[in-house]
Amino acid sequence: MTSYDVYHGTGNDFAVVDADEQVEKTAFGTDLCRSLDVDGTLFLGIEDGGERATMTLVQPDGSRAAMCGNGARCAAKWVSERTGRDVVTLETGAGPRRCTVEGDVVTVEMGTPAFDPDDVPLAREAALVDEALEGYDVTAVNTGVPHAVTFVDDVDAVDLAEMAPPIRHHEVFPEGANVNLAAPTEHGFDQRTYERGVEGETQACGTGAVAIAVVASRLGLAPETGEVTVSPPGGDLAIGLREDGTTTLRGPTERMLTGEVSDA
Ligand SMILES: N[C@@H](CCC[C@H](N)C(=O)O)C(=O)O
């Protein structure tokens, strides 16, 4: 039998499996996504007594993503519950990410977002900033994975399932992109995200929330530094914009259940 836990971070849900389990990760991870109807399977390998852990995300379509903000929050909580440590550095495909666990609230140091076309990546030589693409004014940024961000008056007035795929698969994004709708509110920004790999809308996306905050800042819709609240359907996320250009993602996480699947 192989055991798993299910966690969610503001509604973005993940099965979590010990990386030492003797399973073929892509097949096992996609099967688990399907049977549990979750947004991804995280394989976590605890190292140095929990000071560090490796994180591999297998998505429902079998792809692997270099980084996942809400997944990192859930991963840090899982490691903390197993080891008692409240500071964990996750080794991700986008580099090390330091996480701090305070009860159910986890903060991830998300690094420096990149607008450079080589880093997003983009199939052109100039950054894509507030430019018309498939009928929307889009800005492209990499916050660990590629994101397209567009600001609208009301995120719920847009048919995300219809508008997102042409941008998600646009030739300007050679590796595809997650597509985010954002709308200014009294307290920050509403968020809806269509995720690459899930190929549909999720209840929250951490790298997407960071993308919205940094794009808002770049376009003059939010301050250059400080904290920005981004609200996907699953709850509120606090994004820190620091003077040195690095960012943080803070929000609640919760273990929902524990289960086992037969190896046969
Ligand atoms: N839900 C995630 C993002 C996961 C990766 C994404 N679907 C991709 O393929 O780039 C988050 O919370 O950041």
PDBQT file of the ligand as one rigid body, heavy atoms in Angstrom, charges set to zero:
ROOT
HETATM    1  N1  LIG A 301      -1.220  26.045  -8.551  1.00  0.00    +0.000 N 
HETATM    2  C1  LIG A 301       0.100  26.476  -8.641  1.00  0.00    +0.000 C 
HETATM    3  C2  LIG A 301       0.763  26.521  -9.982  1.00  0.00    +0.000 C 
HETATM    4  C3  LIG A 301       1.075  25.122 -10.497  1.00  0.00    +0.000 C 
HETATM    5  C4  LIG A 301       1.871  25.098 -11.784  1.00  0.00    +0.000 C 
HETATM    6  C5  LIG A 301       1.096  25.517 -12.992  1.00  0.00    +0.000 C 
HETATM    7  N2  LIG A 301      -0.122  24.809 -13.199  1.00  0.00    +0.000 N 
HETATM    8  C6  LIG A 301       2.017  25.402 -14.228  1.00  0.00    +0.000 C 
HETATM    9  O1  LIG A 301       1.979  24.387 -14.956  1.00  0.00    +0.000 OA
HETATM   10  O2  LIG A 301       2.759  26.333 -14.460  1.00  0.00    +0.000 OA
HETATM   11  C7  LIG A 301       0.448  27.604  -7.713  1.00  0.00    +0.000 C 
HETATM   12  O3  LIG A 301      -0.184  27.699  -6.638  1.00  0.00    +0.000 OA
HETATM   13  O4  LIG A 301       1.369  28.351  -7.972  1.00  0.00    +0.000 OA
ENDROOT
TORSDOF 0
